[in-house]
Each structure stands twice: as C-alpha cells, then as structure tokens.
Amino acid sequence: MVGGFILEYELRRSTRRSIGFMIDDEGLRVTAPKRVNIAEIDEAIRTKQHWILSKLKERRERRAARLEKPPVEWIDGAQLPYLGMDISLRLLVGGRNRSIYNPNTHELWMTLVPGASENLLKERVKAWYQQQAKELFEQRLDLYAGRLGVQYHSFGLSSAGTRWGSCTADRKIRLNWKLIHFSLPLIDYVVAHELSHILEMNHSQQFWDTVGLIYPEYEEAKNLLRKRSQELPVLFA
C-alpha cells in the first residue's frame, strides 16, 4: 500500500548495485540486486512514492490524450508521420504488392491487389516503416558507437508502448521502430542514450556526462521527444 493505493509492480533481479525504477505503459518495474530482500524493496518504493505516483499519473493522462485523437483514415492522400514531417500515402490498385517512397515529393506509393482490406494496407505500411527503421537505426548506431568508442553486441527493433530503447548488460540494444516517425536528431538522441548504457548501466550524472560526449543537446532532445510523442496521430491502435 503506497499513498492509499495498492501498487503493483514487476520485479526483476540484476547485478546492479542499487534499486532502480522504470515506469512505462505496463506500469512500475523495479530492478534490484539479488541480495536485496522484499522488505528493503518496499521501503525504497515508499521513499520514492511521490515520484512514482506522479509519473504513473502522467502516463495515464498521456495515454488518455493519445486515445482521444481521431485515428488516421487509410485513404489515398492520408498524411503519415515520417522522420519529423508528414508524407502522403498514395494508393494504386493492380499488379503485385509494392511499396515505393519518393523523397522528392514526400509520397509513399502502395500498390495493392484488387479487394485488399484496410488491415492489409495498415500491415503493409507498418512493414515499410519497420524496414526503414531497421536500416536507418543500424547506420546511426554504427556512427555513434564509433564516436563513443564502444561496440554493441546486437540490435533489434521493439514495439514497446512508449519505451524508446533499451540496452542490456551484454550490450544488446533494442530501439522502438516508432522512432522512425520523429526527426533524425531525436532518433540520434535515443541512439546515443542507449549506447552510453554500455559504459554506464544507470542514469547517474556520469551516465548523462557520457551521453553529452556524443550528443551535447541531450536535455533539449529528451524534452522534445516527450512533446512530439504526445502529438503523434493514432496509426496502429
């Protein structure tokens, strides 16, 4: 019981030296050293209860605001977010399925078989987004890993609700493919953030100093990413 609420959380054990808290669409996640018992974890939660409850409230409000936005209409000419701008979805019927993006006109052309459903169209657009994300994110990871002087073990895409990236202790990085909706500087911020965890598996001042070595404008990017994430239209509810 915290602040008059029954607070559920997911507990993960790790080799870290202190108790850490993470709040996302799934709720509260607590990461604690194996030597720490449940009573100590509960006491740490009570100590941080004001921060935890305020962040959970922010998450609920943010999610509610997003769900209130009208979803995108999947028609010819629909506007889709891509790399920080709007591009036009253009539909052609006939022939085999193809997806072609014209960077000069900012148009994504989708050729569909006759009778194709809206769900098929949405899956095609999502697949295109994910392919663009995979190629671009790998390029940016290699660029910033070289600048920081680190190597990551592997990279994969995630589909988390609002968590933009993660890095494990064995240097496996995952980036949310939905980052492809945002401008390149915001993508680079998340890339620099996760690569910095290879050197600092925490969010201490030393960690942020590490991020600043390769991405000095991290504070502005962090705030802008939060703002932009609330402005996205509902694409794949």
Secondary structure, 3 states (H helix, E strand, C coil): CECCECCCEEEEEECCCCCEEEEECCEEEEEEECCCCHHHHHHHHHHCHHHHHHHHHHHHHHHHHHHHCCECCCCCCCEEEECCEEEEEEEEECCCCEEEEECCCCEEEEEECCCCCHHHHHHHHHHHHHHHHHHHHHHHHHHHHHHHCCCCCEEEEECCCCCCEEECCCCEEEEEHHHHHCCHHHHHHHHHHHHHCCCCCCCCHHHHHHHHHHCCCHHHHHHHHHHHHHHCCECCC
